[in-house]
Amino acid sequence: MQLPVYLYGQPVLRKVSEDIDAEYEGLEKLIADMWETMYHSDGIGLAAPQIGRAIRLLVIDADPMAENFPECKGFKRCMINARIISSSEETCSEYEGCLSLPGIGENVIRPQEVTIEYVDEHFTSHREHLTGFAARVVQHEYDHLEGCLFIDKISPIRKQLIKGKLNKILKGQAYTTYRIAPMKK
């Protein structure tokens, strides 16, 4: 089932998410619904806060980016209770967008490499060292679990330049091709 995506201004997007366990009610269906929502929305990642749940769950399928970023080939993950445990000092800037910020995209500086620990949908533990765009996608979705949006990482001048677009989202004037949640304040 396609779930509505929560847009900028929704309080759940600013909450730090909580860990879950294998007994989380409806987890298997929730994960399946998140995949369906992400694919229908033409996203490459979706975090639980974006569908209104402040839990540490995210799904990523960066394979569509593999033509430009080979490290994304076959990169499909469900990550639960993820924690980035280290990141490189070396950074790079790339363009990012977000399903929760329709019509907005900016270059964001992020660490080039990260190491992350998480459990998958079967609660099997993983530790991965990621580089390049795969690392970027994980960091972007991980930020949602920490109550952070990519616009928090851009310069004050760039943020001022998109203020009008942000206000339109807050007023319910955002156009999307996917379901969105009604605004809650």
Secondary structure, 3 states (H helix, E strand, C coil): CCCCECCCCCHHHHCCCECCCCCCCCHHHHHHHHHHHHHHCCCCEEEHHHHCCCECEEEEECHHHCCCCHHHCCCEEEEEEEEEEEECCCEEEEEEECCCCCCCEEEEEEECEEEEEEECCCCCEEEEEEEHHHHHHHHHHHHHHCCCCHHHHCCHHHHHHCHHHHHHHHCCCCCCCCCECCCCC
